[in-house]
């Protein structure tokens, strides 16, 4: 069973909660952080979320282009605490570039994309190298 949570304590708690719901027995073999194989390679990450409200269960999807996609979900949940208690991450998978739907993700799919460089700011260009004032030693 794969559980996604902000830390290992919450992960273990979720594991025992779902084990109790399924009315089965089990044990925790390993609890570790899943790292990316190649963090320098940008991938499209699709996250499937399930949240429960007073109107029923809702399933939604997110498409992100960052390695910290789960971190973004946890940050989103801190803004709305009721979401954190009632929602869970069902699946995290890499999506192909042609299967992305959101325009904010699609705009970065171009292989010939170019970004403007910020202008160079030369600090101290107008300052004199020497000063005519006497140094002040009194505090």
N, C-alpha and C positions, 0 to 999 in steps of 0.2 A: 504494500500500500504506500503510495506517495502522498505526503501531506506537505503543504506549503504554509509557512508561518514565519513571523519575524524573528523568532529565536527558538532554541531547542526545547525550552520549557513548554511553550505553547504548542509546539509540534507533538511532544509526547502526550500532552493533554488531549489534543485532537485525536491522536491515535486511539487512546483508551476510550474516548467518547464514541467514536465510530465503531469500535469493537463491541462496545456495550449495545449500540443500536442494532448491530448485525447479530447479536446474541451468539457470539462465538468466542473462542479463546485464542490467545496468541501471546507473543512476546516481542519485545523490541530487540532486534538484532543489531541495528546500526542507525545512528542518528547523525547525519553529516550534511554539510552545506554542499550543494551541487554547483560546481564551477564549470564555466564554459571551456571547451577544448581549445579554442583559438579566440581569445578575447579581442584581438586586434582586427578581426574580420567582422564587419558589420552584417548582421543578419536581421531579417524581419521575423519578429516573434509574435505569435498569435496566442492570446490568453482567453480561455473560456471560463467565465464566471457564472456562478449561480447564487442569486440572492433571494431571500425570503422576506416578503412584506405582508401587510395585513390583507392584501388582495391576492396572495398566492405566491408561487415560486416563479422567478423570472430568470431566464438564461440569456446571457449577453456575451459579446465577444469584443476584444480589444486588439488592435494591431499597433505594434510599436516597433521602432527601429533602434532601440537601445538595449544594452546588456542588462540594465537595471529596470527591466519592465515590471518585475514583481515589486521592486522597491517603489515604483510609481503607484502601483495598486495599493500598497500599504500606506503610502502618503495620502492617497485619495481617501482611504478609510479613516485616517486621523482627522480629516476635515468633517466627515460625517460619521460620528461614532456608532450610530445605529446600524450603519452598513457593515462595520467591522464585526459586529456580533452576529449578524444574520446572513453573511455571505461567505462563500468559500471558493477557492480556486480549484476548478475541476481538471483542467488540462493546460499544459504549456507546450507549444510545438512551434517549430520553425515553419514559416510559410514561404512558398516560392514568390518571386517578384510578380509574376503574372496573375497570381491568385489574390493579390491585395486589392481591397475595395476602397479604402479611404483615400481621399485626394491628398491629405497631408503626408501620407506615406508614399503615395505614387510620385509625388514631385521630386523625391530623392532617388528614384529608380534610374534616372538617366545616367549613362556612363560618361557623358561629356559635360557633366554639371560643373559650373565654375562659381567660386565665391569671391567677392571683393575683399581685398586686403584692407585692413584699417590704415588710415593715414599715419605716417610717421610723425611723431611729435618730438621736436628737438627742444629739450628743456634747457633753460639757461643761456639761450642764444643772445639775448639782449643784455645780460648781466656783465658788468665790468669784471675783469680779472683781479683788479686791485681796488681797494677802497681808500678814500682820503680821510676817513674818520679815524679818530684815535680809539683803540679798544677800551671798553668800559669794564673795569675789574670790580666795581662796587655792586653789591647785590641789593 
